[in-house]
Amino acid sequence: MTKPETQIKSYLEYLGTEKNYSKHTIKSYQRQIIKTLNDCDESINKGWQKLDIHHFRTLIAKWHRGGLSPRSIHQRLSALRGLYNFLIREQQADSNPLTSLRAPKMGRKLPRDIEIDEIFQLLDNMPKNTSLAIRDHAILELLYSSGLRLAELAGLDLFNIDFSDNCVQVIGKGNKTRRSPVGSKALSALKDWLNERALIAKVEETAVFVSQRGTRLSHRAIQQRLKYWGQQLGLTTPVHPHKLRHSFATHMLEASGDLRAVQEMLGHANLSTTQIYTHLDFQHLANVYDSAHPRAKSKKK
């Protein structure tokens, strides 16, 4: 009989070596599964394969009473479903008891996007009188231009920028590589920054965005600089990387109505992930539908 702790260890190793999950994601899965293990009754001593749907219904009720949000419960169940699928693959479990389990409904909660006029207020009024201001302007332009995640932007290297093809190559979730188009304003801001970067960066440093010390700029530093500029330029909406990505997605969808294209640009594996943006401007989508669908309009009498 394989101990549940051993099964967890094997699963986490599988996520890293075969699924290429990031260290951050693996730690999150580990945290969720260990919390579940600690909440289980004595049945768990015989291994995860001995638990059934009734055990997990009891656990969900316990988590809900304890104040765990529906979103957190969903995250926990997602990690557990992956564990069971792995155990089935390794012939350590016959079935996944979570397959038909219904979790609490989640409300759709998305950060408020930054209005287009505020985006222009931010990007067009940033001073460019110092190297750091030029760098920060390039960061903001690129985040809004291409809808990059914070980790994708921070991880950019010099060889990832293709000025001839107007795009950047980024490594997204699951170590998946994609090419993201970059607009003319962002390309111009990047060129300005690269001229300044040459005077700051250490010789061996490959990162596009570097600190005053010449080394790769941290996630935290990027977040702080965006917050700083939002406050300096009087925006009513707090500025942070994910909000710029969210604004990019919303504004692109409003202008194009092309859900598939926005999915590709965001690097979403599933269209359902991108669809959360559609309710933000349903009237626009309804207008697109009315003008495009051959049977949407009634014939004039």
Secondary structure, DSSP 8 states (H G I E B T S, - for coil): ---HHHHHHHHHHHHHHTS---HHHHHHHHHHHHHHHHH--GGGGG-GGG--HHHHHHHHHHHHHTT--HHHHHHHHHHHHHHHHHHHHTTS-S--TTTT---------------HHHHHHHHHS---SSHHHHHHHHHHHHHHHH---HHHHHT-BGGGEETTTTEEEEE-GGG-EEEEE--HHHHHHHHHHHHHHTTTS-TT--BSSB-TTSSB--HHHHHHHHHHHHHHTT-SS---HHHHHHHHHHHHHHHH--HHHHHHHHT-SSHHHHGGGGGGGHHHHHHHHHHH-TTTS----
